[in-house]
Amino acid sequence: MHDLLTQIAASADREATKAALRAAGTALYATDPAYPGLIIQVLSDGTRTPGRLENRRFIPLKDEPVGRSQA
């Protein structure tokens, strides 16, 4: 993981960075104005789930994801 993060940090290309993170198979976290005060978990398949962090763990707002990313 350290090597991946080092490689990503060296890249100035945001699209390449997003692709590298998705290829690693880990979830990404973002914000969304449709869900103020919440964090959106974006899985490698594009599934987006709003929630919050508690004790460094993601807790979904509800059981069902809200959709898939278009990117």
C-alpha positions, 0 to 999 in steps of 0.5 A: 500500500505504501508503494501505491500511495507513493506512486500516486502522490508523485502523479499530477494527473488526477484521472490516473490517480483515480484509476490507480486507486480503483485498480487497487480495489479499495473504497474511496471516500468523497463528499456530495452536496446532496448529503451535507455533513456525510461522507460518500463511500465509493466502491471500485464498481462505482457503488456510492453509499452515504454514511459517516465515520465512527472510530475510523470505521465507515458506518452506512446511513442506511442499508442500500447504496444510492447508486453508481458513479458515472466516472 
